[in-house]
Each structure stands twice: as C-alpha cells, then as structure tokens.
C-alpha cells in the first residue's frame, strides 16, 4: 500500500501529489521530509509558514497531544492527488507509532483548507490536535469574535469557547454560584460570541472549523510563533489570502456569510428602554417626543420565555404595542432558549416530544437559571433542541405568540449553557454542540422571522459562533459593567472593533452598562460618554435598568434634565445619518467591511493607524475617537492620511431643530497626532475632506412607522427629502441608502456634483468650498445644464459655505459650481 502511495507521489503533472495546492491568490506547498507546510502568494512570496518545532511543548509543528505529551509530524510516508487536493499519511514522533492523515485542498479563490486527523485515535487516546506558524515582527493578531480584554491578542492565549461574560475578576466567585458551570469561564477573554478566527495585519487569516473548544497561543510561550489547538482527534483550518486585511475579511465573510439585509429602517435608529407598567412606558415614550428627542425603538422585556410571563396578560401586551406603535415606536420584547419546568403545558409538551436537549439516558437536561443566588430568583429549566426540525418549529410557535401580540422583535438572550455531557437530537455530543448551539438557536429565530413575511420580526442576539452571521440581524455585547475600563466603556470599543474584524457589522453595546456590582456605579458622565459611543456604533441602544449590589435607586437616565440635551443631540445626529448608515450597511453586505472599521482595514500600510485600538472609522468617511476616561476634556488621537475636518469646530448642531449647520471648515493634515477639545457633551468626530454626507432632515423623530396623529414625523414623511453636507476635495464617490451614488469632482475653478438615484427628491445642499484643493468664490451654479437664478443659491464669504436647494427631476442630477465664465475668481 505504501509503495502505491509513493508511486502516486512521483506521477508527473500531479501538482497536488507533488505537494502543491493552488487556490488562485493563495497556494500551499508541502515539504515532505522533514514535514512542513507553507502558504504563498501567486508571486511565490511566503504568506504563512509552519513553525518547524519538534519539541514536546505546546507550540510546534503539526501534532497531537496524548497523556505522554505532544507528538509532532516528521515526514510524509505516502501522498496522492485527489482532484486538486493533496492527501498524505504523515509519520510522527509518537512512541506508539500513530500517524496523521492530512488533506489540503482549495476552497475557492484565495482559500485553502487543511484537515489533519490522528489515524485510528479516540478521545481517550488523543485530547487535542495543534499546529503552529511563524510570527512576523510587528504582526498584530486581530479578530477572535467579540473580545473585551484586547483587540490585538499577541502575547496572550485566547480560548475559543462560548461562555457567559466576561466579569470583573473580583465578581467571578459570586457569578460562578449563579451561572451554570457549562457557561462560566474564569478568564478575561471570556465572551458570549467567540470565533476561532485570526486576522493578521500581515495580510492573511486562519479560521478553525472545529466546533469543539480551541485555543490560540499567540507568542505566549514562544515569541517567534503562534499556534492553534483544538480539542479532539482532528484539526480543521481554512487559510484566507489577502493581500490586505480588508481582502482577507471579504474572503472570510464570503464563506461564513454576512448579516442579512436589515429588516426595517428602525434597526439604525436610537433605541431606548421605557420603565414601569404600560402606562408609564407610554408616558416616557411620549415625553421624549415632546422634548424633540428622537427614538425609534422602545425595548420592553416581558419574558415570554423561560417561564411564560405573558400568560393571562394578552390584552396588556397588545395595549403596550398598540400605544407605542401609535407614538411611532417599533417595540421589542424578550425570549431565551430555556423553558422553566413549571411552565406547563409548554415544558411538558416539549419534554414528551423529545424537543429538549437530553442527557446520556435520554432524559431532558435541566439546570438552574436566574439573575441572583436568591432562591426565589432561581428556576429549573430545560433548553430547546434546535438540532431537530421539530424543535425549531416548536420554538417558532412560541415566537408567534409575541408577533401576534404586536411585537416587532425581541431580545434573543443566552444560548451559552449547553452541558458538555449532553446529547442533541442530531446525535451531536455536548462537547461539539456547546459552541454550535447559538448558531442553531439564532437560525431557528431568523427562519421564523423570514417565514412571517413581516416588515420586521427581528431578534437581537448576544451569543454566537462561526456561521451565525446570516442569522444575526442585530448583535449586542451582552451585560457589561457600569465602568470605564475592562468590561465597561473601553471594552465596548474593543468589542465593536473585534466584532467588525470577525465579520459582524450591526453591533451595539448596552449604553450605560448593566452590572453595577460592588463599588461600580453608573455616573452621569459615564452615561454621557456611552451615549456618544452609541451614536457611532452599529446599533444605538440604551439600557435603563441593570443588576446593582447594593441596589442602586439613582441610576442616571437619558431623560434626566442634565442628560436629555445630550441624548437629543446624539439621537438627532444618529437619525439624520440614516442614509449614510444604510449605505455603509449595504457596503458591508457587498464587501464584508463593517460599519465600525478598525483602521487596519482602511489604512493597512500605515503602521501608526494599525496600532490604534481606541478610535475607528464609522463607515467610509467619519472618524470617531470616543472619550474613554473620566474627567478628560480633550482627546489625543491619530489622523490617518488625507485631510480631516473636525465636526465640533465646523459642523455644529442648530440649537432650534438639531440640524447640522456647516460653518467655516479648517481641514487638518493627516498622518500625525493631534489633540482635540472634548467637553463633556462632545464626541471627538472628524469628517474626511472630500466627503459628501447624505442626511435626513432634522425634524425626523423616528425611523419606525407611526400614524402621525400626534405630530410625530417619521422616515416615510420625509422619504422624498435628502440633505447633503459636502466637504469637496479632489475626486470622490459616496453612497446613500441602498443604491444611491454621489460623485464629487473638483477641477480648476469648478466643482461638479453628480447624483444618481435621487430622482423626484428635494435636495438641500450645504457645501464648503474652503476644503477644495483650490478654494474659490462661486459666481455661477448650474443644475442639469441650466444656470440657476442668483436668488436660488447663497454663498457666505466668511465661512466659505454655499447653500442651495433643488428638486432632482432626472435619474441622474448634475450640479456644477464654477468661478469661471462670469468674472473670474
């Protein structure tokens, strides 16, 4: 048999059998003796090289761990071509003589899979399979799903396991008494939404395809190498080519899928949580309207699951949704995948039909669930088994109750507690299903929502794993601490960036935090700074309540007199930015680039930009640097290449209607650090010179539907109105909505604006001619070749701002501003 394999290895023309696998933008090459795999670009330059270590430590060449330690691959015993794949039997240093079966194959342009399994091994023999790669100087390791401890994980060890958390170190003993053991992790890198995904700033990515727990050692035990190991008897990897990090991310999301199109515009609006009974909730919602403080979503939390808090309260629930809808709000409620054993007959039906996760004896697995260690707050629950079609259909019936009561969506909580010794209906063990469970859970909800054919029926989720992306309409960062640092505001920025680097765009945090344990308290200053971050996140949603020990009666709220003006300002900004945000979301669905963009995705060649994890791009043209420390009233940040216009200095909100008023723009030169003023009510935000920001009118109150009976202005009321805030420079392109396009072209003494997809809209334009490479004073404005009357436009010599409004009557509208042919400059 071995002789036959060696003959195949020598066959002429069989590139795969010779140890080379070609996937277009990436190729793999195997050195047979000693064993080594390298990945190269089409020009032959090495992209990624296996570390050659043969030692018994955790970092080394392809190998497996037994009770005696690590055994490493040594040489190819036999190989053959199988289509375009390379298949080999590989000898190891294992004293028992066990070998590795390896398969390397193309999986699309720039993507190669590598699978290695220990021949004939069982879990009793082999506990993990691992592989290490050489690390480059200055290389940063990004991604890994949602992480609170860091964005660049180099120098540490990352565990890839779905868990509840993280929590502050001193809180963990108490939390361990509440959270089921299967869902608890005593680590700083614990996360609801891990992903065994490494995105290197060197321009490649590696995804672990094992559902079992895996670990990355990123120079933590060998500074010159990084490794990945997966529990079990096999390791499955996908390697993605660049050459730039954005190319790697595009390829990843082409394979994993991207978040689906938004089900409704209100996804992008401000969300708030009204408190109390139905009457108080409606009163709080209407008070925001009276204060001209936009909000699109009212989050309510009747727990349909786990214990059926809606039972006997159908009229109350329908009154809630009816009255909040009338005020122009979408309304959400609450679900999780657990069912209380006392929730009869729902639990009994699920248990008798085999729709719950089971133990080895076939009985439903139950565990304790609750928000505190208080016995009155603890419930014995089972969890729905989403691996079988009947389980998914059953869960859809439960969701249907909320939809029938008028709800537009729900918090889709939990999903992290699958016990390792459980069994699922499809035969999966708990060790495999623990991480996979959130994908199946959220898939069931997403499929239900699509089947309803409603304008929107969306869950916002916290748990996740590789492959959940197409089912994740919205993601939120779980239950953070009311703190500035770890697990608080600073971690919210890290979470948003790591999620974006892992292929998730519509993400947001609990504005204000959730857990206030021990000395931690939400202060008005922290709430204000979190509101500012929320305005430039994928989702802007506040948290009014939380868990506080001792109880906190004076938690600040967005409606407090000192905070309401800040909420109004940033809720206005968020709502006006809807055409811009919608366009950025459409770009994500085309390319995988998230809304919150780490600067390594935008300026991969700028070493300083790659290093910054405390600032980020919001779509293509906005740069945000949230204030992350108490008492700070100025912000040091790095300006990437280009010219940048500070929002605070040049684009101020109008005090009357909250509209954005363009003033004198003074572009700042990039590729340097600057310090900007950051008073408490100010988010350090800059606009790229050359940008044209598409905006809604300032009077829009909500992106949800409403009957308008109380004077509420909805998106539908302004569907034919668009505001453009232009900072022209050079030749640039921008987008608005799903398909609109704006071209801005500067020529000598002339600026041309071309609009596609704006037909029959009323356009209001404010443009700074000071940002042009050659600023000029205009003397003529033409629309579609027709010169506008002088009364139809205004120019302010002091600020350099041109203002006009017009109706776009054609599919493509062209506006030309010139200083020639009418008396010079």
C-alpha positions, 0 to 999 in steps of 0.5 A, a space after each residue: 500500500 505504501 509503495 502505491 502511495 509513493 508511486 502516486 507521489 512521483 506521477 508527473 503533472 500531479 501538482 497536488 501529489 507533488 505537494 502543491 495546492 493552488 487556490 488562485 491568490 493563495 497556494 500551499 506547498 508541502 515539504 515532505 521530509 522533514 514535514 512542513 507546510 507553507 502558504 504563498 502568494 501567486 508571486 511565490 512570496 511566503 504568506 504563512 509558514 509552519 513553525 518547524 518545532 519538534 519539541 514536546 511543548 505546546 507550540 510546534 509543528 503539526 501534532 497531537 497531544 496524548 497523556 505522554 505529551 505532544 507528538 509532532 509530524 516528521 515526514 510524509 510516508 505516502 501522498 496522492 492527488 485527489 482532484 486538486 487536493 493533496 492527501 498524505 499519511 504523515 509519520 510522527 514522533 509518537 512512541 506508539 507509532 500513530 500517524 496523521 492523515 492530512 488533506 489540503 485542498 482549495 476552497 475557492 479563490 484565495 482559500 485553502 483548507 487543511 484537515 489533519 486527523 490522528 489515524 485510528 485515535 479516540 478521545 481517550 487516546 488523543 485530547 487535542 490536535 495543534 499546529 503552529 506558524 511563524 510570527 512576523 515582527 510587528 504582526 498584530 493578531 486581530 479578530 477572535 469574535 467579540 473580545 473585551 480584554 484586547 483587540 490585538 491578542 499577541 502575547 496572550 492565549 485566547 480560548 475559543 469557547 462560548 461562555 457567559 461574560 466576561 466579569 470583573 475578576 473580583 465578581 467571578 466567585 459570586 457569578 460562578 454560584 449563579 451561572 451554570 458551570 457549562 457557561 462560566 469561564 474564569 478568564 478575561 477573554 471570556 465572551 458570549 460570541 467567540 470565533 476561532 478566527 485570526 486576522 493578521 495585519 500581515 495580510 492573511 487569516 486562519 479560521 478553525 472549523 472545529 466546533 469543539 473548544 480551541 485555543 490560540 497561543 499567540 507568542 505566549 510561550 514562544 515569541 517567534 510563533 503562534 499556534 492553534 489547538 483544538 480539542 479532539 482527534 482532528 484539526 480543521 483550518 481554512 487559510 484566507 489570502 489577502 493581500 490586505 486585511 480588508 481582502 482577507 475579511 471579504 474572503 472570510 465573510 464570503 464563506 461564513 456569510 454576512 448579516 442579512 439585509 436589515 429588516 426595517 429602517 428602525 434597526 439604525 435608529 436610537 433605541 431606548 428602554 421605557 420603565 414601569 407598567 404600560 402606562 408609564 412606558 407610554 408616558 416616557 415614550 411620549 415625553 421624549 417626543 415632546 422634548 424633540 428627542 428622537 427614538 425609534 425603538 422602545 425595548 420592553 422585556 416581558 419574558 415570554 420565555 423561560 417561564 411564560 410571563 405573558 400568560 393571562 396578560 394578552 390584552 396588556 401586551 397588545 395595549 403596550 404595542 398598540 400605544 407605542 406603535 401609535 407614538 411611532 415606536 417599533 417595540 421589542 420584547 424578550 425570549 431565551 432558549 430555556 423553558 422553566 419546568 413549571 411552565 406547563 403545558 409548554 415544558 411538558 409538551 416539549 419534554 414528551 416530544 423529545 424537543 429538549 436537549 437530553 442527557 446520556 439516558 435520554 432524559 431532558 437536561 435541566 439546570 438552574 437559571 436566574 439573575 441572583 443566588 436568591 432562591 426565589 430568583 432561581 428556576 429549573 429549566 430545560 433548553 430547546 433542541 434546535 438540532 431537530 426540525 421539530 424543535 425549531 418549529 416548536 420554538 417558532 410557535 412560541 415566537 408567534 405568540 409575541 408577533 401576534 401580540 404586536 411585537 416587532 422583535 425581541 431580545 434573543 438572550 443566552 444560548 451559552 449553557 449547553 452541558 458538555 455531557 449532553 446529547 442533541 437530537 442530531 446525535 451531536 455530543 455536548 462537547 461539539 454542540 456547546 459552541 454550535 448551539 447559538 448558531 442553531 438557536 439564532 437560525 431557528 429565530 431568523 427562519 421564523 422571522 423570514 417565514 412571517 413575511 413581516 416588515 420586521 420580526 427581528 431578534 437581537 442576539 448576544 451569543 454566537 459562533 462561526 456561521 451565525 452571521 446570516 442569522 444575526 440581524 442585530 448583535 449586542 455585547 451582552 451585560 457589561 459593567 457600569 465602568 470605564 475600563 475592562 468590561 465597561 466603556 473601553 471594552 465596548 470599543 474593543 468589542 465593536 472593533 473585534 466584532 467588525 474584524 470577525 465579520 459582524 457589522 450591526 453591533 451595539 453595546 448596552 449604553 450605560 452598562 448593566 452590572 453595577 456590582 460592588 463599588 461600580 456605579 453608573 455616573 452621569 458622565 459615564 452615561 454621557 460618554 456611552 451615549 456618544 459611543 452609541 451614536 457611532 456604533 452599529 446599533 444605538 441602544 440604551 439600557 435603563 435598568 441593570 443588576 446593582 449590589 447594593 441596589 442602586 435607586 439613582 441610576 442616571 437616565 437619558 431623560 434626566 434634565 442634565 442628560 436629555 440635551 445630550 441624548 437629543 443631540 446624539 439621537 438627532 445626529 444618529 437619525 439624520 445619518 440614516 442614509 449614510 448608515 444604510 449605505 455603509 450597511 449595504 457596503 458591508 453586505 457587498 464587501 464584508 467591511 463593517 460599519 465600525 472599521 478598525 483602521 487596519 482595514 482602511 489604512 493597512 500600510 500605515 503602521 501608526 493607524 494599525 496600532 490604534 485600538 481606541 478610535 475607528 472609522 464609522 463607515 467610509 468617511 467619519 472618524 470617531 475617537 470616543 472619550 474613554 476616561 473620566 474627567 478628560 476634556 480633550 482627546 489625543 488621537 491619530 489622523 490617518 492620511 488625507 485631510 480631516 475636518 473636525 465636526 465640533 469646530 465646523 459642523 455644529 448642531 442648530 440649537 432650534 431643530 438639531 440640524 447640522 449647520 456647516 460653518 467655516 471648515 479648517 481641514 487638518 493634515 493627516 498622518 500625525 497626532 493631534 489633540 482635540 477639545 472634548 467637553 463633556 457633551 462632545 464626541 471627538 468626530 472628524 469628517 474626511 475632506 472630500 466627503 459628501 454626507 447624505 442626511 435626513 432632515 432634522 425634524 425626523 423623530 423616528 425611523 419606525 412607522 407611526 400614524 402621525 396623529 400626534 405630530 410625530 414625523 417619521 422616515 416615510 414623511 420625509 422619504 422624498 427629502 435628502 440633505 447633503 453636507 459636502 466637504 469637496 476635495 479632489 475626486 470622490 464617490 459616496 453612497 446613500 441608502 441602498 443604491 444611491 451614488 454621489 460623485 464629487 469632482 473638483 477641477 480648476 475653478 469648478 466643482 461638479 456634483 453628480 447624483 444618481 438615484 435621487 430622482 423626484 427628491 428635494 435636495 438641500 445642499 450645504 457645501 464648503 468650498 474652503 476644503 477644495 484643493 483650490 478654494 474659490 468664490 462661486 459666481 455661477 451654479 448650474 443644475 442639469 445644464 441650466 444656470 440657476 437664478 442668483 436668488 436660488 443659491 447663497 454663498 457666505 464669504 466668511 465661512 466659505 459655505 454655499 447653500 442651495 436647494 433643488 428638486 432632482 427631476 432626472 435619474 441622474 442630477 448634475 450640479 456644477 459650481 464654477 468661478 469661471 465664465 462670469 468674472 473670474 475668481 
